[in-house]
Amino acid sequence: MDINEKLSGDEAKKRWLPLFPWPKPDGHKYTRGHAVVIGGPLETGGAAKLSGTSALKTAAGLVTILAPDREDMKTYISSCNVNALMWGTYDKLPDYLKPSDHITSIIVGPGFGKGEKQEHMLDEIVASGKPVVMDADALDKPRFNPHAIITPHEGEFARMFPKLTGTREDKALAAAKETGSVVLLKGSKTIVAAPDGRIFENEPASPSLATAGSGDTLSGIIGGLLAAGMPSYEAAIAGVYIHSRAGELAGLGSVADNFGEKIPEVLRELSPVQEQQRWTER
């Protein structure tokens, strides 16, 4: 049954903020969740690193980036300035997709590439039932997956759903119902639609976000929230807020790396009670 609820701004924040996966005093990296980012070939490795770093800074306790092979993996590592990221190769994916494995979210698409191999990997990811953020190259076609958040921009959305018409809200809701996924339609006013009829429209975002790698940062933020156990619809809305606010704080002239650097500052803004309590207890 459709809920038919539209949220925006502070009203939306009142809904998702109580569900935010703040670190717990008795928690550790494994209880915070383990996200896997599936990277692509060497020339597009920066996208996966942006996503992985953002997931780690936002909520995930661990993040592993998978590269196609060991040579790509070595080069990824040597060029990365975030030592907390972990690394692996595509041959690890079948183990990570097992129900018994500890992986709690997957981020796929940034720099992933397209081809038969990628298509097969996407099929395996969808079949696994693991929570997944699908962006960029993973948006090859509509796939029914109630465990997914898909994050197309306008061009990607038009290629995936060429027959859908109406307003941006109408089309996002129709796509969500068709795929069973949460649909995050990016733009100056990003829309998040759930299959049950819930919808959110973000306020106009900072123009500084219109730069290469911005979407990779957003997918990482959302993937980190999923890894830590936040429900998909709320994770998507929270991710849009954190991403937008990071863009505001970074300001004009920023690049995607700067947005990731601002994530801790956004979290501190959102968590005044937790910060105050921490210092009181010392």
C-alpha positions in Angstrom: 0.0 0.0 0.0 1.3 3.4 -1.0 2.2 5.8 1.9 2.1 8.9 -0.4 4.2 11.1 1.9 6.4 14.0 0.7 9.1 15.4 2.9 11.6 18.2 2.5 14.2 20.1 4.6 14.0 20.1 8.3 10.9 17.9 8.3 12.9 15.2 6.7 15.8 15.6 9.0 13.5 15.0 12.0 12.7 11.6 10.5 16.2 10.4 9.5 18.4 11.9 12.3 17.0 9.6 15.1 18.0 6.7 12.8 21.5 7.9 12.2 24.0 5.1 13.2 26.2 7.0 15.6 29.2 5.1 17.1 28.3 3.5 20.4 30.5 3.6 23.5 30.8 -0.2 23.5 31.0 -0.6 19.7 34.0 -1.5 17.5 34.8 -1.5 13.8 33.0 -4.7 13.1 29.8 -3.6 14.8 29.8 -0.4 12.6 29.7 -2.5 9.4 31.9 -3.4 6.5 31.4 -1.8 3.1 32.9 -3.1 -0.1 33.6 -0.7 -3.0 34.1 -2.4 -6.4 36.6 -0.3 -8.3 37.5 -0.4 -11.9 40.7 -0.3 -13.9 43.7 1.8 -13.0 42.7 4.9 -15.0 39.4 5.2 -13.1 40.6 4.2 -9.7 40.1 7.7 -8.2 36.3 7.2 -8.3 36.5 4.1 -6.1 38.9 5.8 -3.7 36.5 8.8 -3.3 33.6 6.5 -2.5 35.6 4.3 -0.1 37.0 7.3 1.8 33.6 8.9 2.1 32.0 5.6 3.4 34.7 5.3 6.0 34.4 8.9 7.2 30.6 8.8 7.3 29.7 5.6 9.2 31.3 2.3 8.1 33.8 0.7 10.5 35.7 -0.9 7.7 35.9 -0.3 3.9 37.5 -2.6 1.4 38.1 -1.6 -2.2 38.3 -4.3 -4.8 40.5 -3.8 -7.9 40.4 -6.0 -11.0 43.8 -7.6 -10.3 46.8 -7.4 -8.1 48.7 -5.0 -10.3 45.8 -2.5 -10.2 45.5 -3.1 -6.5 49.1 -2.3 -5.9 48.9 1.0 -7.9 45.7 1.9 -6.1 47.4 1.5 -2.7 50.5 3.4 -3.7 48.5 6.4 -4.8 46.1 6.5 -1.9 46.5 8.8 1.0 44.0 7.1 3.3 45.8 4.3 5.0 42.7 3.0 6.8 41.2 1.6 3.6 41.7 -2.1 2.9 42.2 -3.7 -0.4 41.4 -6.8 -2.4 40.8 -8.1 -5.9 37.7 -9.2 -7.9 38.3 -12.9 -7.1 37.3 -12.1 -3.5 33.8 -11.0 -4.5 32.0 -14.4 -4.4 33.1 -14.9 -0.8 31.9 -11.4 0.2 28.5 -12.1 -1.4 27.8 -15.2 0.8 25.0 -14.7 3.3 27.4 -15.7 6.1 30.0 -13.1 5.3 30.3 -10.0 7.3 30.0 -7.5 4.4 27.1 -5.2 5.2 26.9 -3.0 2.1 28.3 -2.8 -1.4 29.0 0.3 -3.5 29.4 -0.4 -7.2 29.6 1.8 -10.3 32.1 4.5 -9.7 34.9 3.9 -12.3 33.6 0.3 -12.7 33.5 0.1 -16.5 31.1 -1.8 -18.7 31.2 -5.2 -20.4 30.2 -8.8 -20.0 32.3 -9.3 -16.9 30.8 -6.3 -15.2 27.3 -7.4 -16.2 27.9 -10.8 -14.6 29.2 -9.2 -11.4 26.2 -7.0 -11.2 23.9 -10.0 -11.6 25.7 -11.7 -8.8 25.5 -8.7 -6.5 21.7 -8.3 -7.1 21.2 -12.0 -6.5 23.1 -11.9 -3.2 20.5 -9.7 -1.5 23.2 -7.5 0.1 22.4 -3.8 0.5 23.9 -2.0 -2.4 24.4 1.5 -3.8 24.4 1.4 -7.6 25.8 4.4 -9.4 27.5 5.4 -12.7 28.6 2.3 -14.7 26.3 0.1 -12.6 23.3 1.9 -14.0 23.3 -0.2 -17.2 19.6 -1.2 -17.2 16.7 -1.4 -14.7 17.1 -4.3 -12.4 14.5 -5.4 -9.8 16.3 -5.2 -6.4 14.5 -4.3 -3.2 17.9 -4.1 -1.5 19.3 -1.4 -3.7 19.6 2.4 -3.9 20.1 3.6 -7.4 21.6 7.1 -8.0 21.2 8.2 -11.6 21.7 11.7 -12.9 19.2 13.0 -15.5 21.0 11.5 -18.4 21.5 8.1 -16.8 17.8 8.1 -15.7 16.6 8.8 -19.3 18.7 5.9 -20.7 17.4 3.5 -18.0 13.7 4.6 -18.1 13.1 6.0 -21.6 9.3 5.4 -21.5 8.6 7.2 -18.2 7.0 10.6 -18.5 5.7 13.3 -16.2 7.4 15.5 -13.6 10.7 14.5 -12.0 8.8 13.3 -9.0 6.4 11.3 -11.1 9.3 9.6 -12.9 11.3 8.9 -9.8 8.3 7.3 -8.1 7.5 5.2 -11.2 11.1 4.0 -11.4 11.1 3.1 -7.7 8.0 1.0 -8.1 9.3 -0.7 -11.3 12.7 -1.7 -9.7 11.6 -2.1 -6.1 14.6 0.1 -5.2 15.0 3.5 -3.6 15.7 5.9 -6.5 17.9 8.9 -5.9 17.5 11.2 -9.0 20.4 13.7 -8.8 20.1 17.3 -9.8 20.1 20.8 -8.4 17.0 19.6 -6.4 17.8 15.9 -5.8 14.7 13.6 -5.4 14.6 10.4 -3.3 11.7 8.1 -4.0 10.8 4.8 -2.3 8.7 2.0 -3.9 6.0 2.5 -1.2 5.3 6.0 -2.4 7.4 8.1 0.0 9.3 10.9 -1.6 11.8 13.6 -0.6 12.9 16.7 -2.5 16.1 18.3 -1.4 16.6 22.1 -1.3 18.8 23.5 -4.1 22.3 22.2 -3.6 25.6 24.2 -3.6 26.9 24.9 -7.1 30.3 23.7 -5.9 29.0 20.1 -6.1 28.9 20.3 -9.9 32.3 18.8 -10.3 33.9 15.5 -11.2 33.8 12.9 -8.5 31.0 14.5 -6.6 28.6 11.6 -7.3 31.3 9.1 -6.2 31.5 10.9 -2.9 27.7 10.8 -2.5 27.5 7.0 -3.2 30.2 6.4 -0.6 28.4 8.4 2.0 25.2 6.5 1.4 27.1 3.1 1.3 28.7 3.9 4.6 25.3 4.6 6.2 23.9 1.3 4.8 26.9 -0.6 6.1 26.2 0.8 9.6 22.6 -0.4 9.4 20.6 2.6 8.5 17.4 1.8 6.5 17.7 2.5 2.7 15.3 5.4 2.3 16.5 7.3 5.3 20.2 6.5 4.4 19.6 8.0 0.9 18.0 11.2 2.4 20.7 11.5 5.0 23.4 11.0 2.4 22.0 13.8 0.3 22.0 16.2 3.3 25.5 15.3 4.3 26.8 15.7 0.7 25.0 19.0 0.2 26.2 20.4 3.5 29.8 19.3 2.8 29.6 21.1 -0.6 28.4 24.3 1.2 31.2 24.1 3.7 33.9 23.4 1.0 32.6 26.3 -1.1 33.4 27.4 -4.6 36.6 26.3 -6.1 36.4 22.9 -4.3 36.9 19.5 -5.8 35.4 16.2 -4.7 38.2 15.4 -2.3 37.3 18.6 -0.4 33.8 17.4 0.1 35.0 14.2 1.8 37.3 16.3 4.0 34.2 18.2 5.3 32.2 15.1 6.3 33.5 15.0 9.9 32.5 18.7 10.3 29.0 18.0 9.0 28.7 15.1 11.5 29.8 17.3 14.3 27.1 19.8 13.4 24.5 17.0 13.5 25.7 15.6 16.8 25.9 18.4 19.4 24.4 16.2 22.1 26.9 13.3 21.5 29.8 15.7 21.5 28.7 17.5 24.7 28.1 14.2 26.5 31.6 12.9 25.4 33.3 15.9 27.0 31.1 15.9 30.1 32.0 12.3 30.8 35.8 12.9 30.7 
